[in-house]
Amino acid sequence: MPASPQVFVSHSAKEPETKAFCLELESHLTEREFRVLYDKNLEIGQLWRAVLDEWIWRCDAAVIVLSDAALKSNYVPYEATLLRQRWKSSAGDFKLIVVWTPGMLKESLPANFLPIQLTEVQSASLVDWSQNSKAATRDR
């Protein structure tokens, strides 16, 4: 039996809305037999940076969730750089989606994100997303 496709999620869970979105995304993908890889799934005692790096290089697809906290994070730009490089060099085999949370505008990316060129990558906006409308927004 083939292994489930793996999706890495780069995000900062410091905001309740982003954390809720990631949990909903995980639920949605898991129902469809994807394995979701993100910091919530780390085990105590694991060398978390080494594990995340391994996930980034072995995943079949990835989602980068951009939020205020993600833009201030030291780790999301690092992960985004590696993921974009995989996407750019994959000849279409590696799927990458950038999710813009409410309030995030392409014009407001800080200087450390500009060289990553995330605006070239397929993206989705969560402007209308709320926990009250999860199912409708998720399905879009």
C-alpha positions, -999 to +999 in steps of 0.1 A: +000+000+000+015+034-010+023+059+018+000+088+024+011+120+007+028+144+032+020+181+035+042+204+055+026+235+070+049+265+078+032+289+101+034+307+135+007+295+159+010+325+182-023+339+170-055+320+179-070+325+144-039+310+127-038+281+151-075+275+145-070+276+107-041+251+109-061+227+130-090+229+105-065+224+076-050+194+093-085+179+099-095+185+063-063+170+049-063+141+073-098+132+063-085+129+027-057+106+038-029+132+038-003+132+065+002+167+079+036+177+091+039+207+114+052+216+149+021+203+166+032+168+156+067+170+172+074+146+200+090+156+233+128+153+231+130+155+193+156+179+178+129+200+164+149+220+138+164+188+124+129+172+123+114+202+105+142+204+080+137+167+072+100+172+068+106+201+044+129+180+022+107+149+022+071+163+020+051+160-012+035+195-009+035+224+015+014+253+027+029+286+040+005+305+062+014+342+063+001+361+094+014+389+115+033+365+138+047+346+108+061+378+094+079+385+127+091+349+131+127+339+127+117+304+114+089+310+089+112+329+064+138+302+067+112+275+060+096+296+032+130+299+016+136+262+016+101+254+004+102+279-024+135+265-036+120+230-037+090+244-056+112+264-081+134+234-089+107+207-090+095+212-125+059+211-112+063+180-091+062+198-057+031+217-048+033+249-028+005+272-017+008+304+002-021+313+024-026+350+032-045+355+065-068+385+069-049+417+070-019+403+051-011+421+019+016+414-006+026+450-004+032+446+034+058+419+033+088+429+054+122+432+037+134+398+049+106+381+029+111+400-004+140+378-017+119+347-011+095+359-039+064+343-024+042+364-047+052+341-076+037+311-058+000+301-061-018+316-032-052+318-014-066+345+007-085+340+040-101+374+040-135+359+046-124+330+068-137+327+103-143+298+126-180+303+121-177+297+083-150+270+084-167+244+061-177+269+034-143+286+033-123+253+036-141+238+006-133+269-015 
